[in-house]
Amino acid sequence: MSTVVFKHVPVAELPEKWRAGLSQAGSATVTVRIEEEAQAAPAEEFVTDDPLFGMWRDREDMADVSGYVRKLRASRFNDDGSRRDA
């Protein structure tokens, strides 16, 4: 990050908008520090060349993920969440 510092700048020489925010007289001097604003990193698009990624996205029986997983677990667990004895 770049920073520029101006020391002993008369308030009278500052831009009007800057002076409006100061309570010092026009004859006072100030130090002006200008810093570069941090830029937000652009969001990277998720890209993969893995042919298996998303291979089940079109399966109609998995449209309701919670229901599908509940059905898979039903054979191993009771309704209260305890394991069924084999």
C-alpha positions in Angstrom: 0.0 0.0 0.0 1.3 3.5 -0.9 1.2 6.3 1.6 2.0 10.0 1.0 2.6 12.4 4.0 2.7 16.2 3.7 4.0 17.9 6.9 3.4 21.5 8.0 0.6 22.3 5.5 -1.2 25.5 6.3 -4.9 24.9 6.8 -5.6 27.8 4.5 -4.0 25.8 1.6 -6.2 22.7 2.1 -9.2 22.1 -0.2 -12.4 23.7 1.2 -14.1 20.4 2.0 -11.1 19.3 4.1 -11.0 22.7 5.9 -14.7 22.4 6.8 -13.9 19.3 8.9 -11.2 21.1 10.9 -11.5 23.4 13.9 -8.0 25.0 13.5 -7.6 28.5 12.2 -6.4 29.2 8.7 -2.9 30.1 10.0 -2.4 26.7 11.7 -0.4 23.9 10.1 -1.4 20.3 9.8 0.1 17.0 8.6 -1.8 15.3 5.8 -1.5 11.6 5.3 -3.0 10.0 2.2 -3.2 6.2 2.1 -4.2 4.1 -0.9 -7.5 2.3 -0.1 -7.3 -1.5 -0.1 -9.0 -2.9 -3.1 -11.3 -5.9 -2.5 -10.0 -8.9 -4.3 -12.3 -9.9 -7.1 -14.2 -13.1 -6.4 -12.8 -16.0 -8.3 -15.2 -18.1 -10.3 -15.1 -21.7 -9.2 -13.8 -23.8 -12.1 -12.8 -27.4 -12.2 -11.9 -29.7 -15.0 -12.7 -32.8 -12.9 -15.3 -34.8 -15.0 -16.8 -36.3 -11.8 -17.7 -33.0 -10.3 -21.5 -32.6 -10.3 -22.1 -36.0 -11.8 -25.3 -36.5 -9.7 -26.7 -33.0 -10.1 -29.5 -34.2 -12.5 -30.7 -37.1 -10.3 -34.3 -36.6 -9.5 -34.2 -38.9 -6.5 -31.7 -36.5 -4.9 -33.6 -33.3 -5.4 -34.5 -33.3 -1.7 -31.1 -33.9 -0.2 -32.3 -34.1 3.4 -35.0 -36.5 2.5 -32.6 -38.7 0.5 -30.1 -38.9 3.4 -32.9 -39.6 5.9 -34.0 -42.5 3.7 -30.5 -43.9 3.5 -30.1 -43.7 7.3 -33.6 -45.1 8.0 -32.3 -48.7 7.8 -29.6 -48.1 10.4 -31.3 -45.8 12.8 -34.6 -45.6 14.8 -36.8 -42.5 14.7 -35.3 -41.3 17.9 -31.8 -41.4 16.4 -30.6 -44.5 18.2 -29.0 -47.3 16.3 -31.0 -50.3 15.3 -29.6 -53.7 16.5 -28.5 -55.8 13.5 
